[in-house]
Amino acid sequence: MWGPKLLHLARLVGASLLASATLAAVQTVDGQGWDAATRNNFYTQDQGTRLIPWSWMSALEQADGTLFMADSLSRYGYLPNPDSSPAGLPVGFMVARSGVDEPSLGMNCAACHTRQIEYGGKSYRIDGGPSLADLGAFWSDLDAAVGRTLDDPAKFTAFAKSALGAEWSDKKQETLRIKVKAWYAPFHAISDGGLPKPEHDRPWGKGRLDAVGMILNRIAGLSIGEPEDGHIIASNIVRADAAVRPPFLWNSAIQNRTQWPGFAENGNDLLALSRNLGQVYGVFGVFRPKKDDSHPIGYDYLGDNSANFDGLAALESDVHALEPPKWPWAVDEKLAAEGEKIFNWTTAQGGCVECHGIKPLADGNWLTPVTPIAQIRTDAKELLNLGRNVDTGVMTGAFIPFLGQPLKKVDKAVSVLGLSVRGAVLQHYFPDVRMDPNLRRLLMSLHQSLDVVIETLDPKLKAEVMKDLDALKGAYPIPGVGAPPAPGYEARVMQGIWAAAPYLHNGSVPSLAELLKPSDNRVGTFKVGPAYDPAAVGLAVEQPTSSTTLSTTGCENPTSGDSHCGHDFGVTLSDDQKKALLEYLKTL
């Protein structure tokens, strides 16, 4: 008779074999620059997220009694990876075995940045494309599954026997219960307070998530509270209700700014590490800073930090090599040539190049303009949410001398995030640097004195000093230190845009053809799934394998988080001109 663990293993292997059979019909899109080894690394590289111990996840059940991992999470839209180890994990999931007490399930960027589209009976895998997975449903269901297990003694006993296997005993089961409850407390706090609730909010749904909102929740809500409170500050956790479509990753390494509002400086290895470190914090990474005057920046940001810096560097190397996908079907070259002319018209004429053309910078990166919200008029929910204040907890007073101001007791959540990332990166690059506490206090005093002195200077001299300080910041780029752009959203280049539906930052428009209609004429409801429409360049109207429907608002409610209002550029082009422009966009 098979034991519980062996039965679970057999069921997971069966799920993996089914996934392999499904993937056999999938083909990768040409032109992306990756070989099989690079692709596999991107799908499986540990970046330091620690979601849940793997033995627990393998034993956990859904409400109907089937294993939580029974379908390799395909019910949430995650894509099969037949080369996963252990078997049965989808793309972007892995089991971390180093740096943890026991093997732990983690996620990386591939889970949200790998796309699959379906057309003509074929499936096409697009690496770095925006996923159509439903992270919100996965997150919520995992929270509910663990809660049910803890609340039902019989269910917990079955769970414990499966998770512990031959090592099970009453005593070890009770120890396991204590561990699961300790894991569940912060996970449930952020799930209950941060995830939109179907009864009064719109869930994120497939292809959308409020990543920035949940990153801020995890940093401010789960990381900077007092140790005796489990590091939790429940009042800092708010509803993450500004869902956006994950951006595509090709060319992201050479943008000079990133994140939809463009608030994150970008364009070199240091800034990339900072950008990716914030992502680790957001998707179940462990981060608990501690005040420590022996560090030049006054805090230990790495002592309790699960980030895998080598893994992040490897993933960023993969992204550097990633190229935009090539359109896999025939193109009308003559029509596309006409469309290229239209693309290069001015914005007033209906062209795209002024905002979306490639603009090389002196350092080899590309300028990513941020279009002010007053001009683009798209949904402003994410911008509004970025202004939230939080209790800074154990990080009150934290700062990096000469490169920022100390955090106040109540300060911007984005400032807490920026300092959490900057501090960890600096400590990673200079791990052995220590400072006498008296010298650190002198450094802080000099910093404060410098601010006072600068304010007393005449305007001309003050401008020169500030210019020198800006040059210092430029020589040692620290994310978030530079002047932020005016509130708006980034206008990315159009290479590979055909593979990134739905459109606008919040995924509220199903196709490029629909985006070229005036806001008031765009569809208010559409199905979200992998079925593709080459003519419309975006999601097909019918989605045979998906039951997800997105209902949007129009310009009457431009801060709902779901508004399809704005970006009324190119809408006055004739039907023939629009057709030509779409044909050209397929070639980028």
Secondary structure, DSSP 8 states (H G I E B T S, - for coil): ---HHHHHHHHHHHHHHHHHHHHTTEEE-TTS---HHHHHHHHH---SB--EEHHHHHH-B-TTSSBTTTTTTGGGT--B-TT-SSTT-BTTEEEE-SSSSS-EEEE-GGGTSEEEEEETTEEEEEETS-----HHHHHHHHHHHHHHHHH-HHHHHHHHHHHHGGG--HHHHHHHHHHHHHHHHHHHHHHHHHS--TTTS----TT-B-HHHHHHHHHHHHTSS-GGGTT--GGG-------B-----TTGGGBSEESTT--EE-SSHHHHHHHHHHHHHHTTB-B--EE-TTSTTSEESSTTB---HHHHHHHHHHHHH-------S---HHHHHHHHHHHTS-TTTT--HHHHS--B-TTS-B---EEEHHHH----HHHHHTT-EEE-GGGTT---TTSS----SEEEHHHHHHHHHHHHHHHHHSTT----HHHHHHHHHHHHHHHHHHHHS-HHHHHHHHHHHHHHHHHS--TT-S----SEEE----TTGGGS-SBTTTT-BSBHHHHTS-GGGS-SEEE-SSBEETTTTEE-S--TT---EEE-B-TTSTTSS-B------STTS-HHHHHHHHHHHTT-
